[in-house]
Amino acid sequence: MIAFRRLRFPFTFMGVLGLAIGLWVVVYLAMHPGLDPGSRVAALGTGAVCLGFGAYVLIRRVRRGPTN
């Protein structure tokens, strides 16, 4: 039981990091409109996956509480 409590921090950190990377990708794309379409699609896909993962992890953390 104690081992599972110690594992919560890395997952919360990964969620925050996923949101940060996703936001960074979106800001980068907004500041560089001249990228070719292939690079833009790849970056948007990466940003969407990062934002989705981060939101999933953090929302799950908030709903289930600190011990689950």
C-alpha positions, 0 to 999 in steps of 0.5 A: 500500500505504501509503495503505491502512494509513492508512485503517485508523484511521478504520474502527476509530474508526467501529467504536468509535463505532458501539458507543458510540452503540449502547450509549448508545441502549440505556442511554437506553431503559433510563432512559426507559421512558415513551417511546411505542412508535414511538419505542422501536422506532425507537431499538431499530432504530438501536441494533441497527444501530449495535451490529451495524456496530461489532461487524462492523468491530472483529471484522473488524479483530481477525481480519485484523490491523492491515495488512489 
